[in-house]
């Protein structure tokens, strides 16, 4: 335990200024996303640009590629949220996917991750390729869920963030590991925020249908 704490402290004190900036902007992104504020996408763009470079330096090719993808999705997400906003300033509606859709997504993504990591093992010398690829593919689909405001994205992020925290600690990014542990809490907060809106939408829809029938 003492060796772990010593190693953790050493990693924190050795954190580069770039990683600090990426972490602060990443925190801003998830807080603003939970509040459904479109500025979250600008924070995401800059933070992921930094992480793309950082992860390439420690031979996490899938994480580097994932963050490059996040940069593109930051623009896409902003467009989707802006398109879904109402004329009076209301936010885009939250949607929910059926359980059977998720029961297909998860095993398919994990099987693809296994195949991808097997192929990449001939090019990259890393014992974390499978975990790296799994986080990558699940994060890709989950990012699309965020852009289209699918409620269950926060459940995916809960588990992705736990796995990411472990991975980053193993490669020496202790500060980022702490960030992703913090994301676990944000996942719960984000789910509550979006669920509240989704529930209100459902109640309003039921009320509107009853009014229409009675009319």
C-alpha positions as CSV (number, residue, x, y, z in Angstrom):
1,X,0.0,0.0,0.0
2,X,2.8,2.4,0.9
3,X,4.5,1.6,-2.5
4,X,1.3,2.3,-4.3
5,X,0.8,5.7,-2.5
6,X,4.4,6.6,-3.2
7,X,4.0,5.8,-6.9
8,X,0.7,7.7,-7.1
9,X,2.2,10.8,-5.4
10,X,5.2,10.6,-7.8
11,X,2.9,10.5,-10.8
12,X,0.7,13.4,-9.6
13,X,3.8,15.6,-8.9
14,X,5.2,14.8,-12.3
15,X,1.9,15.7,-14.1
16,X,2.6,18.0,-17.1
17,X,1.0,21.4,-17.5
18,X,-0.7,20.0,-20.7
19,X,-2.4,17.2,-18.8
20,X,-3.6,19.7,-16.1
21,X,-5.2,21.8,-18.8
22,X,-6.8,18.7,-20.4
23,X,-8.2,17.6,-17.1
24,X,-9.7,21.0,-16.2
25,X,-11.4,21.3,-19.6
26,X,-12.6,17.7,-19.4
27,X,-14.2,18.5,-16.0
28,X,-15.9,21.5,-17.5
29,X,-17.2,19.4,-20.4
30,X,-18.9,16.8,-18.3
31,X,-20.4,19.4,-15.9
32,X,-21.8,21.5,-18.8
33,X,-23.0,18.3,-20.6
34,X,-25.0,17.2,-17.5
35,X,-26.5,20.7,-17.4
36,X,-27.2,20.4,-21.2
37,X,-25.1,23.5,-21.9
38,X,-23.8,23.6,-25.5
39,X,-20.5,25.2,-24.4
40,X,-19.5,21.7,-23.2
41,X,-18.5,20.8,-26.8
42,X,-15.9,23.5,-27.0
43,X,-14.3,22.3,-23.8
44,X,-14.4,18.8,-25.2
45,X,-12.7,19.8,-28.4
46,X,-9.7,21.4,-26.8
47,X,-9.3,18.8,-24.0
48,X,-9.4,15.8,-26.5
49,X,-6.9,17.5,-28.8
50,X,-4.5,17.5,-25.9
51,X,-5.2,13.9,-24.9
52,X,-4.7,12.7,-28.5
53,X,-1.1,13.8,-28.3
54,X,-0.6,12.6,-24.7
55,X,-1.9,9.1,-25.3
56,X,0.2,8.6,-28.4
57,X,3.3,9.3,-26.2
58,X,2.5,6.3,-23.9
59,X,1.6,3.8,-26.7
60,X,-2.2,3.8,-26.2
61,X,-3.1,4.0,-29.9
62,X,-6.8,3.3,-29.4
63,X,-7.1,6.0,-26.8
64,X,-5.2,8.5,-29.1
65,X,-7.6,7.5,-32.0
66,X,-10.6,7.8,-29.7
67,X,-9.7,11.3,-28.6
68,X,-9.1,12.3,-32.3
69,X,-12.7,11.0,-32.9
70,X,-13.9,13.0,-29.9
71,X,-12.6,16.2,-31.6
72,X,-14.8,15.5,-34.6
73,X,-17.7,14.6,-32.4
74,X,-17.4,17.8,-30.5
75,X,-18.5,19.7,-33.7
76,X,-21.1,17.1,-34.5
77,X,-22.5,17.2,-31.0
78,X,-22.8,20.9,-31.0
79,X,-24.6,20.8,-34.3
80,X,-27.1,18.1,-33.1
81,X,-27.8,20.0,-29.9
82,X,-28.3,23.3,-31.7
83,X,-30.5,21.6,-34.3
84,X,-32.7,20.1,-31.6
85,X,-33.2,23.3,-29.7
86,X,-36.6,25.0,-29.9
87,X,-37.2,28.5,-31.1
88,X,-37.9,29.8,-27.6
89,X,-34.6,28.6,-26.2
90,X,-35.7,25.2,-25.0
91,X,-33.2,22.3,-25.1
92,X,-33.2,19.2,-27.3
93,X,-35.5,16.4,-26.0
94,X,-34.0,13.4,-24.2
95,X,-34.7,10.0,-25.7
96,X,-34.6,6.4,-24.3
97,X,-33.5,3.2,-26.1
98,X,-35.1,-0.1,-25.4
99,X,-33.2,-2.7,-23.4
100,X,-32.8,-5.1,-26.4
101,X,-30.8,-2.5,-28.2
102,X,-28.3,-2.3,-25.4
103,X,-28.1,-6.1,-25.1
104,X,-26.9,-6.1,-28.7
105,X,-24.5,-3.2,-28.5
106,X,-22.3,-4.3,-25.6
107,X,-21.4,-7.9,-26.7
108,X,-20.9,-6.8,-30.3
109,X,-18.5,-3.9,-29.3
110,X,-16.6,-6.2,-27.0
111,X,-16.1,-8.9,-29.7
112,X,-15.0,-6.2,-32.1
113,X,-12.5,-4.9,-29.5
114,X,-11.1,-8.4,-29.1
115,X,-10.5,-8.7,-32.8
116,X,-9.1,-5.2,-33.1
117,X,-6.7,-5.7,-30.2
118,X,-5.5,-9.0,-31.7
119,X,-4.7,-7.3,-35.0
120,X,-3.0,-4.3,-33.3
121,X,-0.8,-6.6,-31.1
122,X,1.5,-7.1,-34.1
123,X,2.2,-3.4,-34.3
124,X,2.1,-2.2,-30.7
125,X,3.8,-3.6,-27.7
126,X,1.3,-3.0,-24.9
127,X,-0.4,-5.4,-22.4
128,X,-3.5,-3.1,-22.3
129,X,-4.5,-3.3,-25.9
130,X,-7.7,-5.2,-25.2
131,X,-8.9,-2.8,-22.5
132,X,-7.8,0.1,-24.6
133,X,-9.8,-1.1,-27.6
134,X,-12.9,-2.0,-25.5
135,X,-12.9,1.5,-24.0
136,X,-12.4,2.9,-27.4
137,X,-15.3,1.2,-29.2
138,X,-17.8,1.5,-26.3
139,X,-16.9,5.2,-26.0
140,X,-17.5,5.8,-29.7
141,X,-21.1,4.5,-29.5
142,X,-21.7,6.2,-26.3
143,X,-20.6,9.6,-27.7
144,X,-23.2,9.2,-30.4
145,X,-25.7,8.6,-27.7
146,X,-24.7,11.8,-26.0
147,X,-25.0,13.8,-29.3
148,X,-28.5,12.4,-29.8
149,X,-29.4,12.7,-26.1
150,X,-30.0,9.1,-25.3
151,X,-30.7,8.8,-21.6
152,X,-28.7,5.5,-21.1
153,X,-25.4,7.1,-22.2
154,X,-24.7,7.9,-18.6
155,X,-24.9,4.2,-17.6
156,X,-22.4,3.3,-20.3
157,X,-20.1,6.2,-19.1
158,X,-20.3,4.9,-15.5
159,X,-18.5,1.6,-16.5
160,X,-16.3,3.2,-19.2
161,X,-15.0,5.7,-16.7
162,X,-14.1,3.0,-14.1
163,X,-12.2,1.1,-16.7
164,X,-10.5,4.2,-18.0
165,X,-9.4,5.2,-14.5
166,X,-7.7,1.9,-14.0
167,X,-6.0,2.0,-17.5
168,X,-4.6,5.5,-17.0
169,X,-3.2,4.7,-13.6
170,X,-1.4,1.8,-15.1
171,X,0.4,3.9,-17.7
172,X,1.4,6.8,-15.4
173,X,-1.4,9.3,-15.9
174,X,-2.5,9.4,-12.2
175,X,-4.2,12.8,-12.5
176,X,-6.3,11.6,-15.4
177,X,-7.2,8.5,-13.5
178,X,-8.5,10.7,-10.7
179,X,-10.5,12.7,-13.3
180,X,-12.2,9.5,-14.6
181,X,-13.0,8.4,-11.0
182,X,-14.6,11.8,-10.6
183,X,-16.5,11.1,-13.9
184,X,-18.1,8.1,-12.2
185,X,-19.9,10.5,-9.9
186,X,-20.7,12.8,-12.7
187,X,-22.3,9.9,-14.5
188,X,-24.8,9.4,-11.7
189,X,-25.4,13.2,-11.6
190,X,-25.9,13.4,-15.4
191,X,-28.3,10.4,-15.4
192,X,-30.4,12.1,-12.7
193,X,-30.5,15.4,-14.6
194,X,-31.5,13.8,-17.9
195,X,-33.9,11.3,-16.3
196,X,-35.7,14.3,-14.7
197,X,-36.2,15.9,-18.1
198,X,-37.1,12.6,-19.8
199,X,-39.8,11.9,-17.1
200,X,-41.2,15.4,-17.5
201,X,-41.4,15.0,-21.2
202,X,-43.2,11.7,-20.8
203,X,-45.7,13.2,-18.4
204,X,-46.3,16.2,-20.7
205,X,-46.9,13.9,-23.6
206,X,-49.4,11.8,-21.7
207,X,-51.1,15.0,-20.5
208,X,-51.3,16.3,-24.1
209,X,-52.7,13.0,-25.4
210,X,-55.4,13.0,-22.7
211,X,-56.4,16.6,-23.5
212,X,-56.6,15.8,-27.2
213,X,-58.8,12.8,-26.6
214,X,-61.1,14.7,-24.3
215,X,-61.4,17.6,-26.8
